[in-house]
Amino acid sequence: MKPVNRRTFLKKNFAAAAISISSGLASARQGRGAEQNGSVGLKVGFSKIDISPCIKSKTGFRRPLEAVCASISNGQSQVVIIALDLIEMPPRECRAIQGEVAKGLAIAPERILVHTTHTHSSPWGARETGQQILHLPETLIRCASEAISNARPARVRTGATDVGKTLSVYRRGDAGADLGVQTFWFGYIFRDGDDRPDASALANEMKSRWLRKKPDYTPGPEPIFFDHEVDSLVQTISFEDAGGKSIGCIVRFSAHPHLSCACANWLYDPDYPGVVRNVVGKEIKAPVMFLSGACGNLVPKEKVKYVIDWDKVPQFPYMGPSSAFDPADDNELLAEMNRIGTGIAKAALDGLKSSPIQNVSSFKFASQEVALPLDPGLPRTTEEVDCIRKALVSEYEASLRQGNPLRELRGLANRLNWLEWAAPISMNALTDEDRAAGRKNMPLSVIALNSSILLFMHSEISVETTLALRKQYPGLNIWTVGLTGGTLGYFPTAKMIDEGGYEGRSTVVARGAEEKMRKDVSKLLARLRIA
């Protein structure tokens, strides 16, 4: 089989995956079976494989990057989940890999769910040019084939542990009258006796950079606390055979896996999802899959001393959050990565300990591509982007010379941020046909195991989406999983787009796209008679 190059994938145009919904007759048969014997005959198998040999790069590895595969079937319906230690995949690339793996397994492509854990310490063009990922489909076929061959009758335990705000931070907040709503990735400080992240030093750094001055990363006299609601649930599903032996386990949590990425010594690393897999795997003695939830505006709650690396300070006209911070000690940051991963793992195991073993009386699957409205103002060419940027930069510099208040620059900063992030996504992830039609088809998939509803969504979904769906379906164990089936970048709510700031401007979708997606989820659940 021919080696697969990520850059080559971006140049190809693959047909959209066909819509596939589990038939009502099959669901009805499953229901009758459940009434007779309390089980739908679920068979589950897991496997994992090191994908590091697929990566051609000058960057070294701190720990191997992995793929974890799970096969779930009942004789009538089969789904294969693949979770990869990669930052993301453009939609066309993801569909290509689905197609290759589906062909190798003789399974319909829409039943191959490809998820990326979003670890930032993986091949990433922003960190190194010339990286290649080779032979990935062949590697995933081997992994998935092993999972299928390992499948055996399974029962489940489901756990959910609320960890509050101990392990994650809502990274968007009001940074004051000058800056308004802003996002900060990392570099928060913690004041004595207060566990709330303080963004005052980060706000000062951004203010000074906006004014074209030397960045001032010092705490302000008054704290700026970033302590809004997070997705506080660590959710777990464990599969066990008739003898009580573990077959495999899935753990879901929501926060950006970007801890090891901030190390001065940058190496490939699965980040805290790898820690979760290792800790839980040692306990249950079986493979563990980690799924990133709606992590679009959530980050790990690390408590590390950072210093500015002047070589990393972003140059004007970039106006977004800065990553120009190195930990004073890489080991301190890696220790925090291990602490957070171990905390998630402990919460996952605690949730399982208090959960009884159950037969699976209902197993349903549905997958559908839905149309998402695109921002009508998306640039179509790099020349158009350059033209807009030059005009905005001139306007910004004129405003600075006139001594206008900093808050008046906010609109220009938002627009410049939009060009920085949305323009490349528009060029790479969208086709001319997508832009002309004003919409992009992206996948939604549902796996329902008893009352646990796993919603697989594309892109970097925001925590607001999770909270809204849980509120809408209070009787269900709703799992929101992002970054499955490819990504269009951030997927903000209408409110976030109105507020501006990083996620609100780093998107190609139109206002209202997030709300439409939640309605599409509801329609998909209704088709499966889940309410």
Summary of the structure (lengths in Angstrom):
residues: 531
radius of gyration: 22.9
end to end distance: 44.2
largest distance: 78.7
contacts: 1886
relative contact order: 0.14
helix: 37%
strand: 25%
